[in-house]
Amino acid sequence: MEHTTCCVVGGGPAGMMLGLLLARAGIEVTVLEKHGDFLRDFRGDTVHPSTLRLLDELGLGERFARLPARKLRDMRMHIEDTVVVAGDLRHIPGRHKYIAMVPQWDFLDLLAGAAAEEPSFTLRLRTAATDVRRDDAGRTTGVRYRDETGRPGELSADLTVACDGRNSVVRAAAGLTPTTFDVPIDVWQVRVPAPRDGLKSGRVFMSIRDGQIAATMDRGDYYQTSYLIKKGTDAELRSHGIDWFRDRLGALLDWDRTAMREIRSWDDVKLLEVTMDRLPRWYTEGLLCIGDAAHTMSPVGGVGVNLAVQDAVAAARVLAAPLRRGSVDVRDLERVQKRRHLPTTVTQRQQQGEHETLLRPALEGTLKADRLPLPLRMLRTVPALRTVTGYLGGVGIRPEHAPEFARR
């Protein structure tokens, strides 16, 4: 029987950050990742100021600075002909006054490379967890998996941490069921190599008009673009044909037909079925869920990666000492959830508020420039509020700092 002190299932931002931190604490940690690499498109590519500060504390700031990145400093909405600056990061406290747009595979490769420098760290690619192991008392004691050849195996662990995303296999196997929240949107994601212009460069840009919403993020040689649709209408809308979509998106974001021709077929338009949920209890004996496995976020604000990383830091800080002693119990796991409960619930409520006051009315065609919701009117008339919203979106509630044992 293979054994590790901590088995982390999932090599996303939460899993790789937790693996790195625990390894720097001298704890034997094994990360299982079902894919052979980190190359997946349309993943969360936003690295927020609080995560950038964390990388500095870990001694990884210079490595990160060498990655290809764009810096987004504000979020601007055009609602019909009215401009609203929804958030401005240029005046928030700290060194990093921007969101870095970095391919997530580069970010994960950086964390994996740093973790590999620690002798107690192991990353096992092409290894998919299929179930949890339990002892006679029902306590989770590790996972069952299939390796790259399809051969089954078992890995026992003092603690298992589920970081395997919104469709977590480990969470389901442990019998943990999240509370789901209503969301009004799904999202089409597409790359558009449109010409650069001053309205969209260096920022998140959103256009709302005639019952349509599109948002872009400047990626340098293309715009990562999201077109929002009413929940559950993907198949119906695709029946119109790709020219219909190209015409609508181009008109909404003022892009010409040359740029739109790069969207060759519906295969270039990826559907994100938006879900939002939260586990009432993130743990059972021997098992903890963090990141999307504990709380699936809306794509609004692009905060999912940041929250997942912050969960990992809190978990490492709380659990390193018990793991060294070999005596992690449910009270330790409960402390992690209590630490991260406030930022998670506050962020999800903010997202629900944006769904109901902005996105749902916009898709229904009832959001008008001359009848803006009160929060948007306040952002237009009180510029200082834009820094507050920039801080909440970029740094968040209760940002975590690197524990001393992990700093370099």
C-alpha positions in Angstrom: 0.0 0.0 0.0 1.4 3.4 -1.1 1.3 6.0 1.6 1.7 9.8 1.9 1.0 12.3 4.7 -1.3 14.5 2.6 -2.9 13.5 -0.7 -4.1 16.5 -2.7 -6.5 15.6 -5.5 -6.4 18.1 -8.4 -3.5 20.1 -9.8 -5.3 23.4 -10.2 -4.5 26.6 -8.4 -5.7 25.4 -5.0 -4.0 22.0 -5.3 -0.7 23.2 -6.6 -0.4 26.1 -4.1 -1.3 23.8 -1.2 1.2 21.2 -2.3 3.9 23.8 -2.5 3.2 25.2 0.9 3.0 21.9 2.7 6.2 20.7 1.0 8.0 23.8 2.2 6.8 22.8 5.7 8.6 19.5 5.3 5.4 17.5 5.0 5.2 14.6 2.6 2.6 15.6 0.0 1.4 14.0 -3.2 -0.7 15.8 -5.8 -2.7 13.7 -8.2 -3.6 15.3 -11.5 -5.7 13.4 -14.0 -4.3 15.3 -17.1 -0.8 14.9 -18.5 -0.1 18.6 -18.3 -1.8 21.9 -17.4 -2.7 23.0 -20.9 -6.4 23.7 -20.9 -8.0 26.7 -22.7 -10.5 29.2 -21.2 -9.5 28.6 -17.6 -9.2 31.3 -15.0 -6.2 33.3 -16.2 -6.6 36.2 -13.7 -3.9 36.6 -11.0 -5.1 39.2 -8.5 -3.0 41.6 -6.4 -3.4 39.5 -3.3 -2.0 36.5 -5.1 0.8 38.6 -6.6 1.8 39.7 -3.1 1.7 36.1 -2.0 4.1 35.1 -4.7 6.4 37.9 -3.6 6.3 36.5 0.0 7.1 33.0 -1.4 10.1 34.3 -3.3 8.5 33.6 -6.6 7.7 37.2 -7.7 10.7 37.5 -10.0 9.9 34.1 -11.7 6.3 35.2 -12.2 7.4 38.5 -13.7 9.1 36.7 -16.5 5.9 35.1 -17.6 4.0 36.6 -20.6 1.3 38.8 -19.0 -1.0 41.8 -19.5 -1.9 44.1 -16.7 -5.5 45.1 -16.3 -6.0 48.2 -14.1 -9.7 49.0 -14.3 -13.1 47.6 -15.3 -15.2 49.8 -17.6 -18.8 49.2 -18.7 -20.6 50.9 -21.6 -24.3 50.6 -20.9 -25.8 51.9 -24.2 -24.0 55.3 -24.5 -23.2 55.7 -20.8 -19.8 54.8 -19.3 -19.4 53.4 -15.8 -16.0 52.7 -14.3 -17.0 49.7 -12.1 -13.6 49.2 -10.4 -10.2 51.0 -10.4 -7.0 49.2 -9.1 -4.6 52.1 -9.7 -4.9 53.5 -6.2 -5.3 50.4 -4.0 -2.7 49.8 -1.3 0.3 47.6 -2.1 2.9 47.1 -4.8 0.6 45.4 -7.3 -2.1 47.8 -8.6 -3.4 45.6 -11.4 -4.7 42.1 -12.2 -2.2 40.1 -14.2 -3.6 38.1 -17.1 -1.3 35.0 -17.4 -2.1 31.7 -19.0 -3.1 29.4 -16.2 -0.8 26.7 -17.4 2.1 29.0 -17.0 1.1 29.9 -13.5 0.6 26.2 -12.6 3.9 25.3 -14.2 5.6 27.9 -12.0 4.1 26.5 -8.8 4.9 22.9 -9.9 8.5 23.9 -10.6 8.9 25.5 -7.2 7.3 22.6 -5.4 9.5 20.1 -7.2 12.5 21.8 -5.5 11.2 20.4 -2.2 12.2 16.7 -1.5 8.9 15.9 0.2 6.8 16.9 -2.9 5.4 14.5 -5.5 3.3 15.4 -8.5 1.6 12.4 -10.3 0.2 13.3 -13.7 -2.3 11.2 -15.6 -3.6 9.8 -12.3 -7.3 10.2 -11.7 -8.9 9.7 -8.3 -12.0 7.5 -8.6 -13.1 7.0 -5.0 -12.1 7.6 -1.4 -10.8 4.9 0.9 -12.4 4.5 4.4 -11.6 2.6 7.5 -14.1 0.7 9.5 -15.2 3.8 11.4 -16.0 5.6 8.1 -13.0 7.9 8.3 -11.4 8.8 4.9 -7.9 7.3 4.7 -6.9 8.2 1.2 -8.1 7.6 -2.4 -8.4 5.0 -5.0 -7.2 6.0 -8.5 -6.4 4.9 -12.0 -3.0 5.6 -13.5 -2.2 6.5 -17.1 -2.4 2.9 -18.2 -5.8 2.5 -16.6 -4.5 0.3 -13.8 -6.2 0.8 -10.5 -4.3 1.7 -7.3 -4.8 3.0 -3.8 -2.9 5.7 -1.9 -3.4 5.9 1.8 -3.0 9.3 3.5 -3.3 10.9 6.9 -5.3 13.7 5.2 -7.0 13.9 1.8 -7.7 17.4 0.3 -10.2 17.7 -2.6 -9.1 20.4 -5.0 -10.7 18.7 -8.1 -13.1 21.5 -9.0 -16.8 22.1 -9.4 -17.5 18.5 -10.4 -15.3 17.0 -7.6 -15.1 13.2 -7.7 -13.8 13.2 -4.2 -16.5 15.4 -2.8 -19.2 13.2 -4.3 -17.5 10.0 -3.1 -17.4 11.4 0.4 -21.2 12.1 0.3 -20.8 15.9 0.6 -23.6 17.8 -1.2 -23.4 21.5 -1.9 -26.2 24.0 -1.7 -26.8 25.4 -5.2 -27.7 29.0 -6.0 -29.8 30.2 -9.0 -27.8 31.9 -11.7 -29.3 33.6 -14.8 -26.5 33.2 -17.2 -24.3 30.9 -19.2 -21.2 32.2 -21.1 -19.8 31.7 -24.6 -16.0 32.1 -24.6 -14.1 33.0 -27.7 -10.7 34.5 -28.7 -10.9 37.5 -31.0 -7.7 38.9 -32.6 -9.2 42.3 -33.0 -7.2 45.5 -33.6 -6.1 47.2 -30.3 -7.9 50.3 -29.3 -7.9 52.7 -26.4 -11.3 51.6 -25.0 -10.3 48.0 -24.5 -6.5 48.0 -24.0 -5.3 47.4 -20.4 -8.7 46.8 -18.9 -11.7 44.6 -18.5 -14.3 46.1 -20.9 -18.0 45.3 -20.9 -20.6 46.4 -23.4 -24.4 46.2 -22.6 -26.9 47.1 -25.3 -30.2 45.8 -26.8 -30.5 42.8 -24.4 -26.9 41.7 -25.0 -23.8 41.6 -22.8 -20.2 41.0 -23.8 -17.0 41.5 -21.9 -13.4 41.4 -23.0 -10.0 41.1 -21.3 -6.9 42.4 -23.1 -4.4 39.5 -23.7 -2.0 41.4 -25.9 -2.4 39.8 -29.3 -6.1 38.9 -28.8 -9.1 39.7 -26.6 -10.4 37.0 -24.4 -14.1 37.6 -24.9 -17.2 36.4 -23.1 -20.7 36.7 -24.5 -23.4 36.2 -21.9 -26.6 34.3 -22.7 -29.7 33.4 -20.7 -29.2 30.2 -18.8 -30.1 27.1 -20.8 -30.4 28.8 -24.2 -27.1 27.6 -25.8 -28.6 25.0 -28.2 -31.5 27.4 -29.3 -29.1 30.3 -30.0 -26.6 28.2 -31.9 -29.3 27.2 -34.4 -29.1 30.8 -35.8 -25.7 30.0 -37.3 -22.2 31.4 -36.8 -22.8 34.5 -39.0 -25.6 35.6 -36.7 -23.2 35.5 -33.7 -20.3 37.2 -35.5 -22.6 40.1 -36.5 -24.0 40.5 -33.0 -20.7 40.4 -31.2 -19.0 42.7 -33.8 -21.7 45.3 -33.5 -21.7 45.1 -29.7 -17.9 45.6 -29.3 -17.4 47.7 -32.4 -15.2 45.1 -34.2 -15.1 44.9 -38.0 -15.8 41.9 -40.2 -12.1 41.1 -40.6 -11.7 40.4 -36.9 -15.0 38.5 -36.8 -13.9 36.1 -39.6 -11.4 34.6 -37.2 -14.5 33.0 -35.5 -14.8 30.3 -38.2 -17.4 28.0 -36.7 -19.3 27.2 -33.5 -16.3 25.0 -32.6 -14.4 28.2 -31.8 -17.2 29.2 -29.3 -16.9 27.3 -26.0 -19.8 27.1 -23.6 -19.3 27.6 -19.9 -22.4 26.3 -18.1 -22.3 28.6 -15.1 -23.0 27.1 -11.7 -22.7 28.5 -8.2 -22.8 26.5 -5.0 -21.3 26.1 -1.5 -20.8 23.2 0.8 -22.5 23.7 4.2 -19.7 21.6 5.6 -16.3 21.4 3.8 -14.9 18.4 5.6 -15.4 15.0 7.1 -13.0 13.0 9.1 -9.8 12.7 7.1 -11.0 14.8 4.2 -11.2 18.6 3.4 -12.6 20.4 0.4 -11.2 23.7 -0.8 -11.5 25.9 -3.9 -14.2 25.1 -6.4 -14.7 21.7 -4.7 -16.0 23.7 -1.6 -17.6 26.7 -3.3 -18.2 27.1 -7.1 -18.1 30.8 -8.0 -19.7 32.7 -10.8 -17.3 34.0 -13.4 -18.3 37.5 -12.5 -15.2 39.4 -11.4 -12.9 36.4 -12.3 -12.3 35.8 -8.6 -12.4 32.0 -8.5 -8.6 31.5 -8.9 -7.9 34.1 -6.2 -10.3 32.5 -3.7 -8.9 29.0 -4.4 -5.4 30.2 -3.8 -6.4 31.9 -0.5 -8.1 28.7 0.7 -4.9 26.8 0.1 -2.8 29.3 2.1 -5.3 29.2 5.0 -5.3 25.4 4.9 -1.5 25.1 4.9 -1.2 27.6 7.8 -3.8 25.7 10.0 -2.9 22.1 9.1 0.9 22.1 8.8 1.5 21.6 12.5 -1.1 18.9 13.0 0.2 17.1 9.9 3.7 17.1 11.3 2.4 15.6 14.5 0.3 13.0 12.6 -2.9 14.1 14.4 -5.2 16.0 12.2 -8.8 15.9 13.5 -12.1 17.5 12.4 -11.5 20.5 14.7 -8.5 21.4 12.6 -10.5 21.1 9.4 -13.3 23.1 10.9 -10.8 25.9 11.6 -10.0 26.1 7.9 -13.7 26.5 6.9 -14.3 29.1 9.6 -11.3 31.0 8.4 -12.5 31.1 4.8 -16.3 31.2 5.4 -16.6 35.0 5.5 -14.7 35.8 2.3 -16.5 33.1 0.4 -20.0 34.1 1.5 -19.4 37.8 1.0 -18.0 37.2 -2.5 -20.8 35.0 -3.5 -23.4 37.5 -2.2 -21.7 40.2 -4.2 -21.9 38.0 -7.3 -25.6 37.3 -6.7 -26.2 41.0 -6.3 -24.5 41.7 -9.7 -26.5 38.9 -11.3 -29.8 40.4 -10.1 -29.1 44.2 -10.5 -27.1 44.1 -13.6 -26.9 40.9 -15.6 -30.5 39.6 -15.5 -32.0 43.0 -16.3 -29.4 43.5 -19.1 -30.3 40.2 -20.8 -34.0 41.0 -20.4 -33.5 44.3 -22.1 -34.7 46.3 -19.1 -31.4 47.8 -18.0 -31.3 51.4 -19.5 -28.7 54.1 -19.3 -31.3 56.6 -17.9 -32.4 54.2 -15.2 -29.2 52.8 -13.8 -29.3 50.9 -10.5 -28.2 52.9 -7.4 -24.8 51.2 -7.1 -23.9 52.2 -10.7 -25.1 55.7 -10.2 -22.9 56.1 -7.1 -19.9 54.8 -9.0 -20.4 57.5 -11.6 -20.8 60.3 -9.1 -18.3 59.3 -6.3 -15.0 58.3 -8.0 -13.4 57.2 -4.7 -15.9 54.3 -4.6 -14.2 52.8 -7.7 -11.0 52.2 -5.7 -13.1 50.5 -3.0 -14.7 48.2 -5.6 -11.2 47.7 -7.1 -9.9 46.6 -3.8 -12.8 44.3 -3.1 -12.4 42.6 -6.5 -8.6 42.6 -6.6 -7.6 41.9 -3.0 -10.9 40.8 -1.4 -12.0 40.1 2.2 -9.4 38.7 4.5 -6.5 38.1 2.1 -4.1 35.5 3.3 -0.3 35.9 3.8 2.3 33.2 3.3 3.1 31.4 6.5 6.6 31.9 7.8 7.7 28.3 7.1 7.0 28.8 3.4 8.7 32.1 2.8 11.9 32.4 0.9 
